[in-house]
Amino acid sequence: MTFKLSDICTFADGRIAVADLDLNNYISTENMLQNKEGITRSAGLPTVNQTQAYQAEDVLVSNIRPYFRKIWYADRDGGCSNDVLVFRAKENVYPNFLYYLLSDNTFFDYATATAKGTKMPRGDKGAIMRYEVPDLPLDIQIGIADTLAALDARIAENRAINNHLEQMAHAIFKSWFVDFEPFGGEQPTNWTTGNLLDIADYLNGLAMQRFRPIDDEVGLPVLKIKELRQGFCDSSSELCSPNIRSDYIVHDGDVIFSWSGSLLVDFWCGGDCGLNQHLFKVTSTRYDKWFYYGWTRHHLAQFVAMAADKATTMGHIKREALANAEVLIPDEDGYRELGSLLAPMYEQAVACRVESRNLALLRDSLLPRLMSGELTVSEVPYE
């Protein structure tokens, strides 16, 4: 037996004065992250006097372009944009179960298919409330939600570990190469200078529209700026032939630098994919990843400012900027000592992010099977 969504929840429609809102408690479609990744810091409060209210344990879903899959389980009270739908569980419905029910890709596919508008489609509230949901007793709801929440808790723990590792690594890099703290504030005289092109190769990606899968090839996701920014490929990512030249295939742990549009540098942890144009795959036969990643990141703010000055439609930097970006190369002993500190940190960070990706895939694959009854909580292959 199935119910309609309206049988298990309502749209909350309370109001709250903007003057009473803390900045961090205002949720808009802009600060909700794509693909069910939660929220980020608010960009600012609205200019109206009142806005829509939400409370802890409500489920917030962006109603603009539902295919972005923006959803958040509220852990506090606050206010949100009118373009955010606020779902509130009815009696005998576990709020966290409602969150996972609405997290399912099937729900977002339905909301997208029934949305109104073309340029900026919005979910149809009436159609959304007619979405069919399983009729499950409360104890089963709790079991499903708590099982999936355990996976999300591990992902959150990994995220916290990574934030700590990155902060430590960046502080150590700065203390050595900017402040020279281990050397009494003075640059060692036996260090040499070079530039980014001296320490690494920056391979620009391919125009992947020319390398589509052919015949019976299983396509490889294309890594574009969007994927680098969100940290993974998804169902909307384009595909390329898996038979492109091997150095244009990106693997977990590779350093990727976006030199056009949104400039950023990161360790890719989203699985194998094809390198698209406007992205550099950074490698070296002489130096380790921690070294060329650290120096590329060190110059990133300068590159961003440089791109902004030249921007017309899409800011970018030229290869000559890499040649003009100075780096310091320590002596062998210093290089080895610093590498013993930084390399394990970055290796752990990559491992945590790959584990989180696999946990998210497991969570998303379990979700529809648990909801449909195909799988019970006791059969979940994860402890």
Order of alpha helices (4+ residues) and beta strands (2+ residues): beta-alpha-beta-beta-beta-beta-beta-beta-beta-beta-alpha-alpha-alpha-beta-alpha-beta-alpha-beta-beta-alpha-beta-beta-beta-beta-beta-beta-alpha-alpha-alpha-beta-alpha
